[in-house]
Amino acid sequence: MKILAVCGFGVGSSMILKMTIQKALNELNVKGDVVNSDISDVKSQNADAIFTSPDFVNDLKKRVNTPLYPVKKYSDLEEVKGQVEKFLKDQD
Amino acid sequence: MMLNYYITEDYIDQMLESIEKFGTYIVLADEFALPHARPSEAVKKTGMSLLVVKNGVDLKNNDVKLFIVLAAKDSTTHTEVLQSLASFLMEKQNIKDVINAERVDDIETILEKRWK
């Protein structure tokens, strides 16, 4: 399983989001790869899910078929965990 | 950071442009923002700078009281420090305690104890 964490530049915020997702996966006892990327590089990454800001969702919807999970606050563990759980449920 | 030659004025413009272009996802937690732009010539040294605004700043309808500016010279040097930052931010009480600190010394003590 591969999850992509996306922000505008791929150097700061998406890295933080990646770590929050990893922490959520650990707490849920689920194994998975989390990779971060900038918005322009999304297409080259093959992922099962994309976690990103609600501001990017519409733009990404037009470009990729990967399921999108919006996250408002990238280091809010409860919010991220909620979206990870939603993603896992959608996988079943 | 500009005065200490970590960044040039261009970097400040780039950080502002990023908010206009991409929105406010740099508000990573309630009352916390991580202003930054992509690594560029405008960054002379990788570093971070912390600012507490007790009364808060309205960042497009987000009330932000704690800012940490990130200046990254490349896309790898700062990875470790971001790991520490991520863990620090996930404990929401840490953000509250830094904002409520009365003196710079108190902020340093909080960071010394809880920044891993």
N, CA and C atoms of all chains as a GROMACS GRO file, in nm:
protein
  624
    1MET      N    1   0.084  -0.120   0.000
    1MET     CA    2   0.000   0.000   0.000
    1MET      C    3   0.087   0.125   0.000
    2LYS      N    4   0.053   0.216  -0.088
    2LYS     CA    5   0.133   0.338  -0.094
    2LYS      C    6   0.044   0.462  -0.087
    3ILE      N    7   0.076   0.548   0.008
    3ILE     CA    8   0.000   0.672   0.025
    3ILE      C    9   0.091   0.790  -0.012
    4LEU      N   10   0.034   0.883  -0.087
    4LEU     CA   11   0.110   1.000  -0.128
    4LEU      C   12   0.062   1.123  -0.049
    5ALA      N   13   0.158   1.194   0.013
    5ALA     CA   14   0.126   1.318   0.085
    5ALA      C   15   0.171   1.434  -0.002
    6VAL      N   16   0.078   1.523  -0.033
    6VAL     CA   17   0.107   1.627  -0.133
    6VAL      C   18   0.093   1.769  -0.078
    7CYS      N   19   0.191   1.854  -0.112
    7CYS     CA   20   0.177   1.998  -0.086
    7CYS      C   21   0.232   2.076  -0.205
    8GLY      N   22   0.242   2.206  -0.193
    8GLY     CA   23   0.283   2.288  -0.306
    8GLY      C   24   0.426   2.268  -0.351
    9PHE      N   25   0.516   2.250  -0.255
    9PHE     CA   26   0.658   2.241  -0.290
    9PHE      C   27   0.719   2.102  -0.267
   10GLY      N   28   0.656   2.024  -0.182
   10GLY     CA   29   0.708   1.891  -0.154
   10GLY      C   30   0.830   1.888  -0.064
   11VAL      N   31   0.853   1.996   0.010
   11VAL     CA   32   0.972   1.997   0.097
   11VAL      C   33   0.940   2.017   0.246
   12GLY      N   34   0.828   2.080   0.277
   12GLY     CA   35   0.800   2.112   0.417
   12GLY      C   36   0.671   2.049   0.465
   13SER      N   37   0.561   2.106   0.423
   13SER     CA   38   0.430   2.061   0.473
   13SER      C   39   0.401   1.916   0.440
   14SER      N   40   0.433   1.874   0.317
   14SER     CA   41   0.401   1.736   0.280
   14SER      C   42   0.485   1.637   0.361
   15MET      N   43   0.604   1.681   0.401
   15MET     CA   44   0.690   1.597   0.485
   15MET      C   45   0.626   1.580   0.623
   16ILE      N   46   0.570   1.689   0.675
   16ILE     CA   47   0.501   1.684   0.804
   16ILE      C   48   0.378   1.592   0.792
   17LEU      N   49   0.302   1.608   0.683
   17LEU     CA   50   0.184   1.525   0.662
   17LEU      C   51   0.222   1.377   0.653
   18LYS      N   52   0.331   1.351   0.582
   18LYS     CA   53   0.381   1.213   0.569
   18LYS      C   54   0.404   1.151   0.707
   19MET      N   55   0.466   1.230   0.797
   19MET     CA   56   0.495   1.176   0.930
   19MET      C   57   0.369   1.157   1.013
   20THR      N   58   0.272   1.245   0.995
   20THR     CA   59   0.145   1.229   1.068
   20THR      C   60   0.073   1.103   1.017
   21ILE      N   61   0.076   1.080   0.885
   21ILE     CA   62   0.011   0.960   0.829
   21ILE      C   63   0.081   0.834   0.882
   22GLN      N   64   0.217   0.839   0.887
   22GLN     CA   65   0.291   0.724   0.936
   22GLN      C   66   0.255   0.692   1.080
   23LYS      N   67   0.244   0.798   1.160
   23LYS     CA   68   0.206   0.780   1.301
   23LYS      C   69   0.066   0.718   1.311
   24ALA      N   70  -0.027   0.767   1.227
   24ALA     CA   71  -0.163   0.714   1.227
   24ALA      C   72  -0.163   0.566   1.188
   25LEU      N   73  -0.085   0.531   1.086
   25LEU     CA   74  -0.077   0.390   1.042
   25LEU      C   75  -0.022   0.303   1.154
   26ASN      N   76   0.083   0.354   1.222
   26ASN     CA   77   0.142   0.279   1.335
   26ASN      C   78   0.038   0.252   1.442
   27GLU      N   79  -0.037   0.358   1.476
   27GLU     CA   80  -0.137   0.343   1.582
   27GLU      C   81  -0.248   0.247   1.542
   28LEU      N   82  -0.272   0.237   1.411
   28LEU     CA   83  -0.377   0.147   1.363
   28LEU      C   84  -0.322   0.008   1.329
   29ASN      N   85  -0.190  -0.008   1.355
   29ASN     CA   86  -0.123  -0.135   1.325
   29ASN      C   87  -0.133  -0.177   1.179
   30VAL      N   88  -0.118  -0.080   1.092
   30VAL     CA   89  -0.126  -0.108   0.949
   30VAL      C   90   0.008  -0.074   0.886
   31LYS      N   91   0.055  -0.162   0.798
   31LYS     CA   92   0.181  -0.135   0.730
   31LYS      C   93   0.155  -0.065   0.597
   32GLY      N   94   0.237   0.034   0.568
   32GLY     CA   95   0.219   0.102   0.439
   32GLY      C   96   0.332   0.199   0.414
   33ASP      N   97   0.358   0.226   0.286
   33ASP     CA   98   0.459   0.324   0.250
   33ASP      C   99   0.393   0.461   0.236
   34VAL      N  100   0.460   0.561   0.289
   34VAL     CA  101   0.411   0.697   0.270
   34VAL      C  102   0.521   0.778   0.203
   35VAL      N  103   0.487   0.842   0.093
   35VAL     CA  104   0.584   0.920   0.017
   35VAL      C  105   0.529   1.062   0.005
   36ASN      N  106   0.619   1.162   0.010
   36ASN     CA  107   0.568   1.299  -0.010
   36ASN      C  108   0.613   1.354  -0.145
   37SER      N  109   0.532   1.446  -0.197
   37SER     CA  110   0.560   1.499  -0.330
   37SER      C  111   0.500   1.638  -0.344
   38ASP      N  112   0.545   1.713  -0.444
   38ASP     CA  113   0.480   1.841  -0.470
   38ASP      C  114   0.368   1.821  -0.572
   39ILE      N  115   0.283   1.920  -0.579
   39ILE     CA  116   0.160   1.908  -0.658
   39ILE      C  117   0.187   1.880  -0.806
   40SER      N  118   0.297   1.933  -0.860
   40SER     CA  119   0.322   1.915  -1.003
   40SER      C  120   0.376   1.776  -1.036
   41ASP      N  121   0.426   1.705  -0.932
   41ASP     CA  122   0.489   1.576  -0.956
   41ASP      C  123   0.396   1.457  -0.928
   42VAL      N  124   0.270   1.489  -0.896
   42VAL     CA  125   0.178   1.385  -0.852
   42VAL      C  126   0.158   1.275  -0.957
   43LYS      N  127   0.150   1.317  -1.082
   43LYS     CA  128   0.118   1.222  -1.188
   43LYS      C  129   0.220   1.110  -1.204
   44SER      N  130   0.347   1.142  -1.175
   44SER     CA  131   0.452   1.042  -1.194
   44SER      C  132   0.457   0.940  -1.080
   45GLN      N  133   0.381   0.966  -0.974
   45GLN     CA  134   0.384   0.876  -0.859
   45GLN      C  135   0.265   0.781  -0.866
   46ASN      N  136   0.294   0.653  -0.850
   46ASN     CA  137   0.185   0.557  -0.850
   46ASN      C  138   0.142   0.530  -0.707
   47ALA      N  139   0.024   0.574  -0.669
   47ALA     CA  140  -0.016   0.556  -0.530
   47ALA      C  141  -0.158   0.504  -0.520
   48ASP      N  142  -0.192   0.447  -0.402
   48ASP     CA  143  -0.327   0.396  -0.378
   48ASP      C  144  -0.418   0.506  -0.326
   49ALA      N  145  -0.357   0.608  -0.268
   49ALA     CA  146  -0.437   0.720  -0.215
   49ALA      C  147  -0.351   0.844  -0.211
   50ILE      N  148  -0.418   0.960  -0.224
   50ILE     CA  149  -0.348   1.087  -0.211
   50ILE      C  150  -0.410   1.164  -0.096
   51PHE      N  151  -0.327   1.205  -0.002
   51PHE     CA  152  -0.371   1.291   0.108
   51PHE      C  153  -0.319   1.430   0.079
   52THR      N  154  -0.408   1.529   0.080
   52THR     CA  155  -0.364   1.664   0.049
   52THR      C  156  -0.462   1.769   0.102
   53SER      N  157  -0.426   1.894   0.083
   53SER     CA  158  -0.509   2.005   0.129
   53SER      C  159  -0.638   2.013   0.047
   54PRO      N  160  -0.751   2.052   0.111
   54PRO     CA  161  -0.877   2.068   0.036
   54PRO      C  162  -0.860   2.163  -0.083
   55ASP      N  163  -0.767   2.259  -0.070
   55ASP     CA  164  -0.744   2.356  -0.180
   55ASP      C  165  -0.691   2.290  -0.308
   56PHE      N  166  -0.629   2.173  -0.294
   56PHE     CA  167  -0.571   2.106  -0.411
   56PHE      C  168  -0.662   2.000  -0.473
   57VAL      N  169  -0.768   1.966  -0.400
   57VAL     CA  170  -0.850   1.852  -0.440
   57VAL      C  171  -0.911   1.867  -0.580
   58ASN      N  172  -0.971   1.985  -0.606
   58ASN     CA  173  -1.036   2.003  -0.736
   58ASN      C  174  -0.939   1.993  -0.853
   59ASP      N  175  -0.824   2.056  -0.836
   59ASP     CA  176  -0.722   2.052  -0.940
   59ASP      C  177  -0.674   1.908  -0.965
   60LEU      N  178  -0.651   1.835  -0.857
   60LEU     CA  179  -0.601   1.697  -0.871
   60LEU      C  180  -0.705   1.604  -0.931
   61LYS      N  181  -0.832   1.628  -0.897
   61LYS     CA  182  -0.940   1.546  -0.949
   61LYS      C  183  -0.939   1.541  -1.101
   62LYS      N  184  -0.902   1.655  -1.160
   62LYS     CA  185  -0.900   1.664  -1.306
   62LYS      C  186  -0.783   1.587  -1.366
   63ARG      N  187  -0.677   1.568  -1.286
   63ARG     CA  188  -0.555   1.511  -1.341
   63ARG      C  189  -0.529   1.365  -1.308
   64VAL      N  190  -0.582   1.317  -1.195
   64VAL     CA  191  -0.554   1.178  -1.157
   64VAL      C  192  -0.681   1.104  -1.117
   65ASN      N  193  -0.673   0.971  -1.126
   65ASN     CA  194  -0.788   0.888  -1.086
   65ASN      C  195  -0.773   0.834  -0.944
   66THR      N  196  -0.658   0.861  -0.883
   66THR     CA  197  -0.631   0.810  -0.748
   66THR      C  198  -0.731   0.872  -0.648
   67PRO      N  199  -0.783   0.791  -0.557
   67PRO     CA  200  -0.874   0.846  -0.456
   67PRO      C  201  -0.807   0.956  -0.372
   68LEU      N  202  -0.882   1.064  -0.348
   68LEU     CA  203  -0.826   1.179  -0.277
   68LEU      C  204  -0.887   1.193  -0.138
   69TYR      N  205  -0.802   1.216  -0.040
   69TYR     CA  206  -0.847   1.235   0.098
   69TYR      C  207  -0.799   1.370   0.149
   70PRO      N  208  -0.890   1.469   0.154
   70PRO     CA  209  -0.847   1.602   0.199
   70PRO      C  210  -0.815   1.607   0.349
   71VAL      N  211  -0.710   1.681   0.381
   71VAL     CA  212  -0.670   1.704   0.520
   71VAL      C  213  -0.649   1.854   0.538
   72LYS      N  214  -0.720   1.913   0.633
   72LYS     CA  215  -0.706   2.058   0.655
   72LYS      C  216  -0.579   2.091   0.732
   73LYS      N  217  -0.559   2.021   0.844
   73LYS     CA  218  -0.444   2.050   0.928
   73LYS      C  219  -0.350   1.930   0.927
   74TYR      N  220  -0.237   1.948   0.859
   74TYR     CA  221  -0.146   1.836   0.832
   74TYR      C  222  -0.087   1.768   0.955
   75SER      N  223  -0.080   1.840   1.068
   75SER     CA  224  -0.022   1.772   1.184
   75SER      C  225  -0.128   1.741   1.289
   76ASP      N  226  -0.254   1.745   1.248
   76ASP     CA  227  -0.363   1.709   1.338
   76ASP      C  228  -0.385   1.557   1.329
   77LEU      N  229  -0.330   1.487   1.429
   77LEU     CA  230  -0.331   1.341   1.425
   77LEU      C  231  -0.472   1.283   1.418
   78GLU      N  232  -0.566   1.344   1.493
   78GLU     CA  233  -0.704   1.292   1.491
   78GLU      C  234  -0.765   1.305   1.351
   79GLU      N  235  -0.746   1.421   1.290
   79GLU     CA  236  -0.802   1.442   1.156
   79GLU      C  237  -0.741   1.344   1.056
   80VAL      N  238  -0.607   1.332   1.060
   80VAL     CA  239  -0.537   1.245   0.965
   80VAL      C  240  -0.578   1.099   0.988
   81LYS      N  241  -0.586   1.061   1.115
   81LYS     CA  242  -0.623   0.923   1.147
   81LYS      C  243  -0.764   0.892   1.094
   82GLY      N  244  -0.853   0.989   1.108
   82GLY     CA  245  -0.988   0.973   1.056
   82GLY      C  246  -0.988   0.946   0.906
   83GLN      N  247  -0.905   1.020   0.832
   83GLN     CA  248  -0.897   1.002   0.688
   83GLN      C  249  -0.829   0.870   0.651
   84VAL      N  250  -0.728   0.830   0.731
   84VAL     CA  251  -0.662   0.701   0.706
   84VAL      C  252  -0.763   0.588   0.726
   85GLU      N  253  -0.843   0.598   0.832
   85GLU     CA  254  -0.945   0.496   0.857
   85GLU      C  255  -1.046   0.490   0.743
   86LYS      N  256  -1.083   0.607   0.692
   86LYS     CA  257  -1.178   0.614   0.581
   86LYS      C  258  -1.118   0.545   0.458
   87PHE      N  259  -0.990   0.573   0.432
   87PHE     CA  260  -0.921   0.511   0.320
   87PHE      C  261  -0.918   0.358   0.333
   88LEU      N  262  -0.885   0.310   0.454
   88LEU     CA  263  -0.877   0.166   0.477
   88LEU      C  264  -1.013   0.101   0.456
   89LYS      N  265  -1.118   0.170   0.500
   89LYS     CA  266  -1.255   0.120   0.484
   89LYS      C  267  -1.291   0.114   0.335
   90ASP      N  268  -1.253   0.218   0.260
   90ASP     CA  269  -1.280   0.222   0.117
   90ASP      C  270  -1.208   0.111   0.041
   91GLN      N  271  -1.097   0.065   0.098
   91GLN     CA  272  -1.017  -0.040   0.034
   91GLN      C  273  -1.089  -0.175   0.037
   92ASP      N  274  -1.170  -0.197   0.145
   92ASP     CA  275  -1.235  -0.328   0.163
   92ASP      C  276  -1.335  -0.356   0.052
   93MET      N  277   1.558   3.642   1.034
   93MET     CA  278   1.641   3.548   0.956
   93MET      C  279   1.717   3.624   0.847
   94MET      N  280   1.651   3.730   0.798
   94MET     CA  281   1.717   3.809   0.695
   94MET      C  282   1.839   3.879   0.753
   95LEU      N  283   1.822   3.931   0.876
   95LEU     CA  284   1.932   4.004   0.940
   95LEU      C  285   2.052   3.912   0.967
   96ASN      N  286   2.022   3.784   0.990
   96ASN     CA  287   2.132   3.689   1.015
   96ASN      C  288   2.178   3.617   0.888
   97TYR      N  289   2.135   3.668   0.776
   97TYR     CA  290   2.179   3.617   0.645
   97TYR      C  291   2.140   3.472   0.616
   98TYR      N  292   2.026   3.427   0.670
   98TYR     CA  293   1.976   3.294   0.633
   98TYR      C  294   1.899   3.305   0.501
   99ILE      N  295   1.825   3.416   0.488
   99ILE     CA  296   1.742   3.432   0.368
   99ILE      C  297   1.758   3.574   0.312
  100THR      N  298   1.724   3.590   0.186
  100THR     CA  299   1.718   3.724   0.128
  100THR      C  300   1.571   3.767   0.124
  101GLU      N  301   1.550   3.892   0.088
  101GLU     CA  302   1.414   3.945   0.084
  101GLU      C  303   1.326   3.867  -0.014
  102ASP      N  304   1.388   3.814  -0.119
  102ASP     CA  305   1.314   3.735  -0.217
  102ASP      C  306   1.238   3.619  -0.152
  103TYR      N  307   1.302   3.560  -0.052
  103TYR     CA  308   1.239   3.444   0.012
  103TYR      C  309   1.108   3.484   0.080
  104ILE      N  310   1.107   3.604   0.138
  104ILE     CA  311   0.985   3.654   0.203
  104ILE      C  312   0.873   3.667   0.098
  105ASP      N  313   0.908   3.725  -0.019
  105ASP     CA  314   0.810   3.736  -0.127
  105ASP      C  315   0.761   3.598  -0.171
  106GLN      N  316   0.854   3.504  -0.180
  106GLN     CA  317   0.817   3.368  -0.224
  106GLN      C  318   0.722   3.301  -0.126
  107MET      N  319   0.746   3.324   0.006
  107MET     CA  320   0.657   3.266   0.107
  107MET      C  321   0.516   3.325   0.094
  108LEU      N  322   0.509   3.456   0.071
  108LEU     CA  323   0.378   3.522   0.056
  108LEU      C  324   0.308   3.474  -0.070
  109GLU      N  325   0.384   3.464  -0.180
  109GLU     CA  326   0.326   3.415  -0.306
  109GLU      C  327   0.268   3.276  -0.289
  110SER      N  328   0.340   3.193  -0.213
  110SER     CA  329   0.296   3.055  -0.193
  110SER      C  330   0.158   3.050  -0.128
  111ILE      N  331   0.134   3.141  -0.032
  111ILE     CA  332   0.002   3.144   0.034
  111ILE      C  333  -0.106   3.187  -0.065
  112GLU      N  334  -0.072   3.286  -0.150
  112GLU     CA  335  -0.168   3.330  -0.251
  112GLU      C  336  -0.200   3.218  -0.350
  113LYS      N  337  -0.095   3.147  -0.389
  113LYS     CA  338  -0.109   3.046  -0.494
  113LYS      C  339  -0.168   2.914  -0.443
  114PHE      N  340  -0.121   2.870  -0.328
  114PHE     CA  341  -0.158   2.736  -0.280
  114PHE      C  342  -0.258   2.735  -0.165
  115GLY      N  343  -0.282   2.850  -0.102
  115GLY     CA  344  -0.372   2.851   0.014
  115GLY      C  345  -0.298   2.837   0.145
  116THR      N  346  -0.374   2.801   0.248
  116THR     CA  347  -0.316   2.810   0.383
  116THR      C  348  -0.286   2.673   0.446
  117TYR      N  349  -0.246   2.576   0.364
  117TYR     CA  350  -0.213   2.447   0.426
  117TYR      C  351  -0.091   2.454   0.516
  118ILE      N  352  -0.016   2.567   0.510
  118ILE     CA  353   0.097   2.583   0.604
  118ILE      C  354   0.047   2.602   0.747
  119VAL      N  355  -0.084   2.625   0.764
  119VAL     CA  356  -0.142   2.622   0.898
  119VAL      C  357  -0.159   2.473   0.932
  120LEU      N  358  -0.055   2.418   0.995
  120LEU     CA  359  -0.047   2.272   1.012
  120LEU      C  360  -0.129   2.223   1.131
  121ALA      N  361  -0.155   2.313   1.224
  121ALA     CA  362  -0.233   2.277   1.343
  121ALA      C  363  -0.305   2.404   1.388
  122ASP      N  364  -0.399   2.389   1.481
  122ASP     CA  365  -0.467   2.508   1.531
  122ASP      C  366  -0.363   2.606   1.587
  123GLU      N  367  -0.370   2.729   1.544
  123GLU     CA  368  -0.284   2.839   1.592
  123GLU      C  369  -0.138   2.827   1.552
  124PHE      N  370  -0.105   2.731   1.464
  124PHE     CA  371   0.036   2.715   1.423
  124PHE      C  372   0.052   2.719   1.270
  125ALA      N  373   0.153   2.795   1.224
  125ALA     CA  374   0.183   2.795   1.080
  125ALA      C  375   0.332   2.778   1.056
  126LEU      N  376   0.363   2.713   0.944
  126LEU     CA  377   0.502   2.690   0.903
  126LEU      C  378   0.526   2.761   0.768
  127PRO      N  379   0.543   2.894   0.769
  127PRO     CA  380   0.568   2.961   0.641
  127PRO      C  381   0.699   2.913   0.579
  128HIS      N  382   0.695   2.882   0.449
  128HIS     CA  383   0.817   2.841   0.378
  128HIS      C  384   0.790   2.848   0.228
  129ALA      N  385   0.898   2.843   0.151
  129ALA     CA  386   0.885   2.832   0.006
  129ALA      C  387   0.981   2.721  -0.038
  130ARG      N  388   0.993   2.704  -0.169
  130ARG     CA  389   1.080   2.593  -0.213
  130ARG      C  390   1.226   2.634  -0.198
  131PRO      N  391   1.317   2.536  -0.183
  131PRO     CA  392   1.460   2.569  -0.173
  131PRO      C  393   1.503   2.649  -0.296
  132SER      N  394   1.580   2.755  -0.274
  132SER     CA  395   1.621   2.837  -0.388
  132SER      C  396   1.744   2.920  -0.350
  133GLU      N  397   1.787   3.001  -0.445
  133GLU     CA  398   1.899   3.093  -0.424
  133GLU      C  399   1.870   3.191  -0.310
  134ALA      N  400   1.742   3.210  -0.283
  134ALA     CA  401   1.702   3.307  -0.180
  134ALA      C  402   1.731   3.257  -0.038
  135VAL      N  403   1.767   3.127  -0.029
  135VAL     CA  404   1.805   3.073   0.102
  135VAL      C  405   1.956   3.056   0.106
  136LYS      N  406   2.019   3.122   0.201
  136LYS     CA  407   2.165   3.115   0.212
  136LYS      C  408   2.209   3.004   0.307
  137LYS      N  409   2.129   2.984   0.413
  137LYS     CA  410   2.159   2.880   0.511
  137LYS      C  411   2.028   2.815   0.552
  138THR      N  412   2.030   2.681   0.573
  138THR     CA  413   1.910   2.614   0.621
  138THR      C  414   1.888   2.652   0.767
  139GLY      N  415   1.766   2.689   0.800
  139GLY     CA  416   1.739   2.727   0.938
  139GLY      C  417   1.592   2.748   0.965
  140MET      N  418   1.563   2.771   1.092
  140MET     CA  419   1.426   2.797   1.133
  140MET      C  420   1.423   2.914   1.228
  141SER      N  421   1.308   2.981   1.232
  141SER     CA  422   1.294   3.096   1.319
  141SER      C  423   1.156   3.093   1.381
  142LEU      N  424   1.148   3.122   1.511
  142LEU     CA  425   1.021   3.108   1.582
  142LEU      C  426   0.965   3.243   1.626
  143LEU      N  427   0.836   3.260   1.607
  143LEU     CA  428   0.771   3.385   1.647
  143LEU      C  429   0.638   3.355   1.715
  144VAL      N  430   0.617   3.417   1.832
  144VAL     CA  431   0.487   3.405   1.898
  144VAL      C  432   0.418   3.541   1.891
  145VAL      N  433   0.295   3.541   1.841
  145VAL     CA  434   0.214   3.663   1.840
  145VAL      C  435   0.096   3.636   1.931
  146LYS      N  436   0.104   3.690   2.052
  146LYS     CA  437   0.002   3.657   2.155
  146LYS      C  438  -0.140   3.688   2.109
  147ASN      N  439  -0.159   3.799   2.038
  147ASN     CA  440  -0.294   3.836   1.996
  147ASN      C  441  -0.338   3.768   1.867
  148GLY      N  442  -0.246   3.696   1.806
  148GLY     CA  443  -0.281   3.621   1.686
  148GLY      C  444  -0.279   3.706   1.559
  149VAL      N  445  -0.259   3.638   1.447
  149VAL     CA  446  -0.261   3.702   1.315
  149VAL      C  447  -0.365   3.628   1.232
  150ASP      N  448  -0.448   3.703   1.161
  150ASP     CA  449  -0.549   3.638   1.079
  150ASP      C  450  -0.490   3.601   0.944
  151LEU      N  451  -0.466   3.471   0.926
  151LEU     CA  452  -0.410   3.422   0.801
  151LEU      C  453  -0.526   3.360   0.722
  152LYS      N  454  -0.592   3.440   0.643
  152LYS     CA  455  -0.709   3.394   0.567
  152LYS      C  456  -0.805   3.310   0.652
  153ASN      N  457  -0.854   3.374   0.757
  153ASN     CA  458  -0.951   3.313   0.848
  153ASN      C  459  -0.894   3.204   0.940
  154ASN      N  460  -0.761   3.196   0.948
  154ASN     CA  461  -0.700   3.110   1.049
  154ASN      C  462  -0.633   3.201   1.151
  155ASP      N  463  -0.664   3.179   1.279
  155ASP     CA  464  -0.601   3.260   1.383
  155ASP      C  465  -0.468   3.194   1.421
  156VAL      N  466  -0.359   3.256   1.379
  156VAL     CA  467  -0.227   3.195   1.403
  156VAL      C  468  -0.151   3.272   1.510
  157LYS      N  469  -0.103   3.200   1.609
  157LYS     CA  470  -0.028   3.265   1.718
  157LYS      C  471   0.118   3.220   1.722
  158LEU      N  472   0.146   3.102   1.670
  158LEU     CA  473   0.285   3.054   1.668
  158LEU      C  474   0.328   3.030   1.524
  159PHE      N  475   0.437   3.097   1.486
  159PHE     CA  476   0.492   3.080   1.351
  159PHE      C  477   0.632   3.020   1.362
  160ILE      N  478   0.661   2.921   1.280
  160ILE     CA  479   0.800   2.879   1.264
  160ILE      C  480   0.830   2.891   1.115
  161VAL      N  481   0.920   2.982   1.080
  161VAL     CA  482   0.959   2.998   0.940
  161VAL      C  483   1.065   2.893   0.909
  162LEU      N  484   1.044   2.822   0.800
  162LEU     CA  485   1.143   2.723   0.756
  162LEU      C  486   1.212   2.775   0.631
  163ALA      N  487   1.345   2.778   0.637
  163ALA     CA  488   1.422   2.811   0.517
  163ALA      C  489   1.510   2.691   0.486
  164ALA      N  490   1.485   2.628   0.372
  164ALA     CA  491   1.560   2.508   0.336
  164ALA      C  492   1.646   2.537   0.213
  165LYS      N  493   1.774   2.508   0.227
  165LYS     CA  494   1.868   2.535   0.118
  165LYS      C  495   1.856   2.428   0.009
  166ASP      N  496   1.820   2.308   0.051
  166ASP     CA  497   1.797   2.199  -0.045
  166ASP      C  498   1.682   2.113   0.009
  167SER      N  499   1.650   2.005  -0.061
  167SER     CA  500   1.531   1.932  -0.018
  167SER      C  501   1.562   1.816   0.078
  168THR      N  502   1.685   1.807   0.128
  168THR     CA  503   1.716   1.696   0.219
  168THR      C  504   1.773   1.737   0.356
  169THR      N  505   1.852   1.844   0.361
  169THR     CA  506   1.923   1.880   0.486
  169THR      C  507   1.830   1.895   0.607
  170HIS      N  508   1.708   1.940   0.583
  170HIS     CA  509   1.619   1.972   0.694
  170HIS      C  510   1.526   1.858   0.733
  171THR      N  511   1.543   1.740   0.669
  171THR     CA  512   1.450   1.629   0.692
  171THR      C  513   1.442   1.590   0.839
  172GLU      N  514   1.560   1.582   0.903
  172GLU     CA  515   1.564   1.536   1.041
  172GLU      C  516   1.490   1.633   1.134
  173VAL      N  517   1.516   1.762   1.112
  173VAL     CA  518   1.454   1.861   1.200
  173VAL      C  519   1.302   1.864   1.178
  174LEU      N  520   1.258   1.835   1.056
  174LEU     CA  521   1.114   1.830   1.031
  174LEU      C  522   1.049   1.711   1.100
  175GLN      N  523   1.126   1.602   1.114
  175GLN     CA  524   1.075   1.487   1.187
  175GLN      C  525   1.048   1.526   1.332
  176SER      N  526   1.144   1.599   1.390
  176SER     CA  527   1.127   1.646   1.527
  176SER      C  528   1.009   1.741   1.536
  177LEU      N  529   0.998   1.829   1.439
  177LEU     CA  530   0.888   1.926   1.439
  177LEU      C  531   0.754   1.854   1.430
  178ALA      N  532   0.746   1.753   1.342
  178ALA     CA  533   0.620   1.678   1.326
  178ALA      C  534   0.577   1.616   1.458
  179SER      N  535   0.672   1.553   1.528
  179SER     CA  536   0.638   1.490   1.656
  179SER      C  537   0.596   1.594   1.758
  180PHE      N  538   0.667   1.707   1.757
  180PHE     CA  539   0.636   1.816   1.851
  180PHE      C  540   0.493   1.868   1.829
  181LEU      N  541   0.456   1.885   1.702
  181LEU     CA  542   0.326   1.944   1.669
  181LEU      C  543   0.210   1.850   1.695
  182MET      N  544   0.237   1.718   1.686
  182MET     CA  545   0.128   1.622   1.706
  182MET      C  546   0.077   1.627   1.850
  183GLU      N  547   0.162   1.671   1.943
  183GLU     CA  548   0.117   1.693   2.081
  183GLU      C  549   0.065   1.836   2.089
  184LYS      N  550  -0.066   1.851   2.081
  184LYS     CA  551  -0.122   1.986   2.072
  184LYS      C  552  -0.087   2.074   2.192
  185GLN      N  553  -0.068   2.010   2.307
  185GLN     CA  554  -0.035   2.086   2.427
  185GLN      C  555   0.097   2.163   2.409
  186ASN      N  556   0.190   2.106   2.334
  186ASN     CA  557   0.319   2.173   2.311
  186ASN      C  558   0.299   2.310   2.247
  187ILE      N  559   0.209   2.317   2.149
  187ILE     CA  560   0.182   2.444   2.081
  187ILE      C  561   0.124   2.544   2.180
  188LYS      N  562   0.027   2.497   2.258
  188LYS     CA  563  -0.038   2.585   2.357
  188LYS      C  564   0.064   2.637   2.456
  189ASP      N  565   0.152   2.549   2.502
  189ASP     CA  566   0.249   2.590   2.605
  189ASP      C  567   0.348   2.693   2.550
  190VAL      N  568   0.391   2.678   2.426
  190VAL     CA  569   0.483   2.777   2.368
  190VAL      C  570   0.411   2.912   2.356
  191ILE      N  571   0.287   2.909   2.310
  191ILE     CA  572   0.211   3.033   2.294
  191ILE      C  573   0.189   3.103   2.430
  192ASN      N  574   0.164   3.021   2.532
  192ASN     CA  575   0.135   3.080   2.663
  192ASN      C  576   0.260   3.117   2.744
  193ALA      N  577   0.377   3.080   2.694
  193ALA     CA  578   0.500   3.110   2.768
  193ALA      C  579   0.516   3.261   2.783
  194GLU      N  580   0.565   3.303   2.899
  194GLU     CA  581   0.576   3.446   2.926
  194GLU      C  582   0.709   3.504   2.877
  195ARG      N  583   0.812   3.422   2.877
  195ARG     CA  584   0.943   3.474   2.839
  195ARG      C  585   1.011   3.381   2.738
  196VAL      N  586   1.111   3.434   2.669
  196VAL     CA  587   1.187   3.355   2.572
  196VAL      C  588   1.252   3.234   2.641
  197ASP      N  589   1.303   3.257   2.763
  197ASP     CA  590   1.365   3.148   2.840
  197ASP      C  591   1.269   3.030   2.858
  198ASP      N  592   1.142   3.064   2.884
  198ASP     CA  593   1.042   2.959   2.906
  198ASP      C  594   1.022   2.876   2.778
  199ILE      N  595   1.024   2.944   2.664
  199ILE     CA  596   1.009   2.874   2.536
  199ILE      C  597   1.129   2.782   2.516
  200GLU      N  598   1.247   2.833   2.547
  200GLU     CA  599   1.368   2.751   2.532
  200GLU      C  600   1.362   2.626   2.620
  201THR      N  601   1.311   2.644   2.742
  201THR     CA  602   1.300   2.529   2.833
  201THR      C  603   1.204   2.425   2.776
  202ILE      N  604   1.090   2.472   2.724
  202ILE     CA  605   0.992   2.379   2.666
  202ILE      C  606   1.057   2.301   2.550
  203LEU      N  607   1.128   2.375   2.464
  203LEU     CA  608   1.190   2.310   2.348
  203LEU      C  609   1.300   2.212   2.390
  204GLU      N  610   1.380   2.252   2.489
  204GLU     CA  611   1.488   2.164   2.536
  204GLU      C  612   1.431   2.032   2.587
  205LYS      N  613   1.318   2.041   2.659
  205LYS     CA  614   1.260   1.921   2.720
  205LYS      C  615   1.184   1.835   2.621
  206ARG      N  616   1.112   1.899   2.529
  206ARG     CA  617   1.016   1.821   2.450
  206ARG      C  618   1.051   1.808   2.302
  207TRP      N  619   1.154   1.878   2.257
  207TRP     CA  620   1.193   1.869   2.116
  207TRP      C  621   1.291   1.754   2.103
  208LYS      N  622   1.249   1.648   2.036
  208LYS     CA  623   1.337   1.529   2.033
  208LYS      C  624   1.389   1.502   1.893
   0.00000   0.00000   0.00000
